[in-house]
Amino acid sequence: MSARADISVAIATRDRPEALARCLASLGAGSRTPAEVVVADQSAGSETRDVVAAAPGARYVDGGRDGLAGAQNAALAHCTRALVAVIDDDCVADREWLAVLERRLGEDGGLALVAGRVLPLAPVGGRRHPVSSRTATRRQAFSGKVSPWHVGSGNNFAVRRAWFERVGGCDLRLGPGRPGQGALDMDLFYRLLRAGGRGLYEPEAVVFHERATREGRLGRRRPYGHGMGAMCTFLLLEGDVFGARLLVAWLGLRGRVLASALARGRRDAIREEALMVSGTVAGMGHALRRRSTRSPEGGSARAT
C-alpha cells in the first residue's frame, strides 16, 4: 500500500470525465498518494461528479464560470494542505511524480514553486500530435524576473499555497475560457518569482500529456500566443517595464522557430508559428483595448 503524502492535488476539469478518471487512477497508483484531491468542475452534465465520487480521497467542488483561472482558484481555495500539486485532467502522473514534488519542496522551504517534465502519452487513433510537451532533463533554479516559459508548464507544477494566496492566485483575465485566452500559467509563475519566491524546474517530476489531433494542436497555437501578448501588455500597463523585455524575448523566440521552419521547408511548423505570432499581436491589442489592471485582491480584474 502506498504511503500518503502531506500534499493536496488540485485539478480543474470541464466535460472530460474519461480523461479525468484516468488522471485520478494514476494518482491512486503513485508511490505516494495525495492527502486529498480537489476537483473543480465546470462541466455541463453530472458525469464528472460521478467520476469524482468513485475516486478514493477525491472531493468535488464547483469550478464556477470563470474559465480555467476561476476553476484553479476554486480548487486551491478548497485545498487544506500547505503544499498543492496541480495537474491537468488530460494528464497521467508518473508513479513518482508526487513523491518528487513533495521531496523537493520539503528540502527547501524557500521554494515557492516546483515544475516538471511533460511527455506525450502514446498516440491513440487520430490523436498523434504532442502538445504542451516539456522535455528538458537539466534541473534549473529560478528567481526574480525571468522568462516564465523556461520555468515549467501549468499542467505539472506544485506551489506553496501561502505563496499562491500572496500573489492573488490566477489572473481571471487570462487562460482558456477568458478573454485573454492563454498564458495563465506563465503569468502565475512570473508573479510568484517577481514577488520573491524561488522556483525550480525538476525533470524527475514527470507527467504524461494526452496527444491531440492535428487540428487540435493547431487550435491551441493562436490562443496561447494571444495570452502571451496580453500578459506582457498587461504587465506594462501596470507599470512593470520588464513586460517589454518579456515581449521582445517571446517574439524573438517565435521568430527563431519560424526562421528555422522556413529554412527547412516545414509547412506545418510555419503555419503553427504564424498562428502563434498573429495571436501574440492580437493579444497585445486586446490588452490595450481593455486597459484593465489586477484587482487589489489579486486574481480578478477590474476595468480602469
N, C-alpha and C positions, 0 to 999 in steps of 0.2 A: 504493500500500500504506500502511495506517495505521501511525503511529508507536506504539510501545509505551510505556505509562505505567508509572512505577515505583509501582504500586499494585495491591493484591490486591482481588479481589471475592469476597465471601462470600455464599452462597445456601443457605438451609435449604429443604428440599423434602420433600413426602410425597404420593405417589400422584398426581402431576400431570405425567407425562412430556411430554405435548404442550405444555403451558404452559411447562415448563422449557426445552424445545427452542427455543421462540420467544424466550424471555428470553436464552438463550445466543447465539442468532443475532444478536440486537440488540447484544450486547456485542462480537461479532466485526465488526459493521458500523460501529462508532463511529470518530470521527476519531482517537481514542486508544484503543487496545485494552489490556486489563489484562495485567499481567505474569503473572498466574495467576488462575484462577477455582477456588475450592474449594467443592464442593457437598456439604453434609452431608445425608445421605438417611435418612429414616425410613419409606420405602415398604415395602409388603409383598412386592412382586414384584421382578423383575430389570429391568424396562423402563427405570427411571431410570438404572441403571448403564450400560445400552447407550447412552442419550442422552448421558451424560457422556463416555463413551469416544469418541463420534463428534465431539465438540466440541474443536477445537484449543485447547490451553492449559488445559483444564479437568481437575480432579482430583477423584475420588470419595473421600469418607470416610464412615464410619459415623456417623450422627447420633444414635445411642443411642435411648433410650426416654423421655427427659425433656421431651417437648413441644418447642415452638419455642425455648424458652430453652436447653434442652440442645443442640439442633441448632446454634443460633447460637454457643454456646460452643465446640462441637466444630469448627465451620468456622473461627472466628477462631484457635483453638489451632493449626490446621494452616497458617495463612497465614504466609508468610515475609517479607512486606514490612511496613514501619513504618506505612504507610497502608492502611486497609482500607475499601472501599466495600461497603455492604450493600444488596441489592435483593431483593424477594420474587420467588418463582418465577412468579407470575402477572402480573408487570410486564414492560414493554418499555422499555429505556433509550433516551432520546433520543441522537441521534448525538453530541452534545457533552457528554453527561452526565459521563462520566469525566474529560474534559478540564477541565471547570469545577471539579469537586471537587478534582482534583489541583492546579489553579492556586490555588484559594483556600487550601488547606492549605499549599501551598508559599510563598505570600506572607506568611503569618502563622504563625510557629512556635508561638505561644501558643494557637492554636485546638486544642481537643480534639475538636471535633465540627462538622461542616457538614451541614445537612439542606436538602432542596429541595422543589420543587413536585411535586405528584402530580395528574395529569389523567386523565380516563377515556378508555379506548380506545373505538373505535366500537362501537355495540351489535351484538350477534350473536344472532339468534334471540330466545329469552326473556330473555337477559342484557342488559337495557336500563337497569339502575339503577346509577348510580355508587356506589362505596364507597371509603372511605379517601382521598377527594379532599382536596387542599390547594392552593388556587388563588391565594393572596396573591402579589402581584407586587412588594412592597416588601422590600428587603433589610433584615435586622434582626439586631443583635448581642445576645448574652445572656451574663450572668454571675451567679454567686451563686444564691440560692434564688429561683426563678421558677416560674410555672405552666408545666409542660413541654409542655402541648398547644399553646403558642404557638411552640415551637421547631421542630417538624417531625414527621415520621412515621417509623415503623420500617421502612417499605418503601422509603425513599430517604434514606440518610444515609451519611456517611463518618466514620471515627473514627481517631485515632492509637491503634495497638494498645497502646502503653505506657499510655495513659490507660484503655483498656478493661480491661487487666490490673490497673491500680492500684485500680480500684473493684470488682474481683472479677467482672467480666463480668456476664452476665444473671442475674437472680434466678430460681432454679428454682421459686419459689413461684408465679410469675405467668406469664401468657401462655397461648395455646392449647395444650391438651394437659396443662395443670397445674391444680391445684385453684383457683388464683387466676383463671384463665380469660382475663384480658386485661391491658392496661396495661403489658406488658413493655417496650415502647419508652419510655413515659412515665417509668417507674421508672429506666431506664438513663440517659435524658437528664438527669433530675433529679439523680441521683447524680454524674454527670460534672461538672455545673455546681456542685453543692454541694462537691465535692472541690477546686474551684479552677480547673477547666478552663473555657475560654470556648467559647461556641457561636455559630454563625452560621446564619441562615436565608438561603439563596441561591436566589432564584427562577429563576435561569438554569440550575440543575441540575434537569433535568426527567426524570421517568419517567411512563409511561402505565400505568394500572392496569386490569386486566380488570373489566368490569362484572359484576353479579350479577343473578339473578332477584329478583323482589320478595320471595319467601320467603327467599332467600339474604341479602338486605340486612337484613331483619327479624331473621334468625337471629344476626346479629352484634351487635345493639344491646345486649341484656341482658348477654352475656358481657363486652363492653367496659366497661359500667358496673360490672359485678361486679369487674373488675380494678381500676378506679379506686378503688372503695370499699375494696378490700383493700389496695391500695398505700398510700393515705393513712392507713389504720388501722395498718398495719404500721409506718409511719414514727413514728406516735405511740407505739406500744408500744416502739419502740426509743429513745424519748426525743427525737425530733425534733419539737418542737412546731409547726414550720411545716406539718406534715402536717394540722393542724387548719385552717390558712388555706387550704391547697390544697383540702381537702374542702368548705369553705364556698364558695370560688370556683367549684369544679366544679359543686356543686349550684345555685349562683346562675346559672351559665351555662345549665345544663339547664332551670332554671326559666324563664329568659327565653325560651328557644327554645320551651318548652311553652306559655307565655303567648301568644306570637306565633302559634303554630299554632292555639290555641283561638280567638283573636280573628279569625283568617281562616277558621276552619272547615275546616282542613286535616286530615282524619281520619287519613290515613296518617302525617303528621308527629306528630300527637297520640299515636298508637299507638307510634311509634318512641321518643318521649321518655318515655312511660310505662314502656316496657321498659328504657330507659337508667337512669331514676331507681330503679325497683324493683331493677334489677341492682346499682346502687350500694349501696343499703341492704343487700341480701343479701351483697355483698362485705364490707361492714363487719362484719356478723355472722360471716361465715366467718373473718375475721382475728381477731376477738375470741375465737372458739371455739378456734382453732388456737393462738393466742398463741405464734407462733414468731418467731425472730429470725434475721437473716442470720448465716451462719457466719463465723468469722474469715477464712476463705479467700475469702469474698465471695459467689459466685453461689448456692451451695447453702444450704439452710436446715436448722435443727435445732429440735426441739421443746424448749420450756422449761417 
